[in-house]
């Protein structure tokens, strides 16, 4: 069974066999789940892309030169 030692800063290295089994690579995050019986589960933190749908605003549609010219003319007419 793979083991690891905690440093004085509370850091541990996840053994290579565990990283490989979980598909972890540098930059990936893990979650520690504490169960009522004292068991600790280590799981990769994954995000289902469907849950992110609508999280970001849709990009705004660009405007045409004609629309820009029309807006400039309208603004100029209001100043007169």
C-alpha positions, 0 to 999 in steps of 0.5 A: 500500500502506498504511503506518504509523510506529511511535512512540517508545513502540512504538505504531502506528496501523493504517491505515483501509483495513486496519482496514476490510478486517479489520473492526476497531473500537475495543476489538478485539484483533489478533494478530501471527504471526511466520512462519519466513521473517520474514513477519509476519501481522496478524490479528483475534483472534477467539473462536469462541463454541462454544469458550467453552461450559462455561467459565462455571458454569451459574447456580444455580437460585433457591430457593422461599420454601417451601425457605427456610422448610424450611431455617430450620426444619431449622437451628433444630431442630439447635440445640435 
